Amino acid sequence: MSRGKIIAGVVALAVIAAVVGGVFYSSASSAPSVTTAKAETTTLGVVVTASGKTEGARRADVFPPAAGTLEDVDVSDGATVTAGEVLATMDTAPLRVQVRQAAAQLAGARAQLDAVNKGVPSAIDRSAAAAGVEAAEAGYSAAKAAYDEFDEAFVAAGSPDSMEATLTQLAGSKKQAYAALQNARSGKSKLTTAGKVSLAKSSARAAVDAASAALALAKDTLSDAELTAPIDGIVVFNPTGAPGTDSALPKAQAGSAVAPGTAPFTVIDLSQMEFNAQVDEADVSKVAAGMKAKVSLDAFAATTFTGTVTAVRSTAIQTTTGGIAFPVLMRLDAAGARLLVGMSGSADIEVDAVSGALTVPIEAILDDNGKKFVFKLNAGNTVTKTEVTTGALTDTSAQVLTGLSAGDTVVTSQLTALKDGMAVRPQ
């Protein structure tokens, strides 16, 4: 073979190799670049996610003892206070007037009771009157019997003049005895009528009791004219009326009108904070007291707080987007952070935990015509479209019941661009 033919053959082989290599390179470079993850066995926590804000778990409203005005306000909004510290003082002039009025009413009630007591007969008086009537009745009966007996004898004797004087005397005794009986009966009747005054006595005593209670209340109200903090914490000024022309809500200050039904101040204990999450109505049935939660606050982006559900409120609220939600309260472990009232964030409430679950990232699941698939990565960097069945799902993970084994590698990106048997380039 000539030298020229050998060189020509080498060149031809080189060209063929270059063409084949180019085709291979072009095919490899056209394979989609994908991310992957391994199927692993773990405990899968099923969570309900909801947004919300922090609030004080322990708080106490401070109410005025009566309607009136504030004479002084001794703290500022947001100030740290201790239990018993004076927050504000009411104008006591009207309260002192109420005490004097109550004292005067009590004195009048006592005077009325005393007058009634003096008009009620004693038991001795009533017994003596009854005995007097009995004695008068006996005296009249005796005088009448003596007169009737002598009168019969007088008539039988032919009415002699010698017996007239005695008959006249007996007749007079009879009249006197009858008059005495009438007087005794009249006295007893008066005592019986006076005995009805006992009803008035009960009423007068009740009036004294009511006046005494009113005076005690007036004195207590006066002594409570200083509004004090019931617990340690920060004091929050609540609105004391409707917004003004500048749309600002009025807050407590000297001269502000207050009423017993409205608390001008609230003291919040910042050492015991809770998160108030607005859980969607579709998820609230899954949530119960005692469940654990993880809370993320916008003010502490690098920190996740642990929490425990303490209450699920039964009254729905409307969210800012028009949905229906239920407030779920959870006690927070502040972990030394200074949490403030009204910090916004979100909570992941663990409503279920599946132990020994085979899981893959939720983005590895492809839903195709009602069936679920994953693309399993093979040893030669090709993929197999594999049907799976899923169980519990979270925002980040899916439980795989059938179709995969622990350690299998699945594709987690570009799923809609993949086909069964396609080559890929794992990142």
Order of alpha helices (4+ residues) and beta strands (2+ residues): alpha-beta-beta-beta-beta-beta-beta-alpha-alpha-alpha-alpha-beta-beta-beta-beta-beta-beta-beta-beta-beta-beta-beta-beta-beta-beta-beta
